[in-house]
Amino acid sequence: MVMVWSERSAIPGSLDQPAKNQVGIDVKRILLVEDDPMIGRSLTRALHEQGTLVDWALDAREAIEAWRTQRHEVVLLDLGLPDLSGVEVLRNAREENMATPVVVITARADVESRVAILDLGADDYIVKPFELRELFARVRAVLRRHQTASRSTVETGEIRIDLAMHTVSYRGKTLRLPTREFALLHVLVREVGKIVSREVIEKEIYLSPDEIGSNAVDVLIHNLRRKFDKDIIRNVRGAGWLVMRDPR
Ligand code: CA
């Protein structure tokens, strides 16, 4: 039987510490891939208790679909799934350049399996049975590594984006943009010299498809062009938009 958390830590206000002080990850949205209903329910409940939105996929097909359509800060991935293996889910994601940090949940404790999991691009793994607080500690560590690794500024030509301060420097001026305009400019500058399609932009700047209005991206682009030199963002008809490496 798999134990998700210990009996003692599951009792709020137990002599040790209240359960919620033992856990804690500051994550807004997580993808949980787990076909075992007991583990899935326990994890979902524990995550909900700290305000984390959980997309719970019960098989590989659902997992791939959710991974493609939503943005998650971390993926918890069980390997033994009813259709494809979790290994296939991970391979698929990495081949599609979906870089979300992944903590694999596995029943296989042998070294071969663990090495294979990490070689495929998982950030960490935890072996069943496990305690909730260890899983959360691993998630916290993975997110810390991920945040340190991602650069805090991106820039090209005359635009410099400070991700920590949420500001944009342009021709000696510092601008604060509305959240979506900022996110859109960030995507274009990060992918400087490449055409970025509407689909990619929508996926990056909206949390869910429901949030997308029919011409929302066009409105954001229009606003950005008014604030910067209009030629900074080029429209490539039918393909998307790009920021040139050396705008002239
Ligand atoms: Ca399983």
Boltz pocket constraint, residues with backbone or C-beta under 6 A from the ligand:
constraints:
  - pocket:
      binder: B
      contacts: [[A, 34], [A, 35], [A, 36], [A, 78], [A, 79], [A, 80], [A, 81]]
      max_distance: 6.0
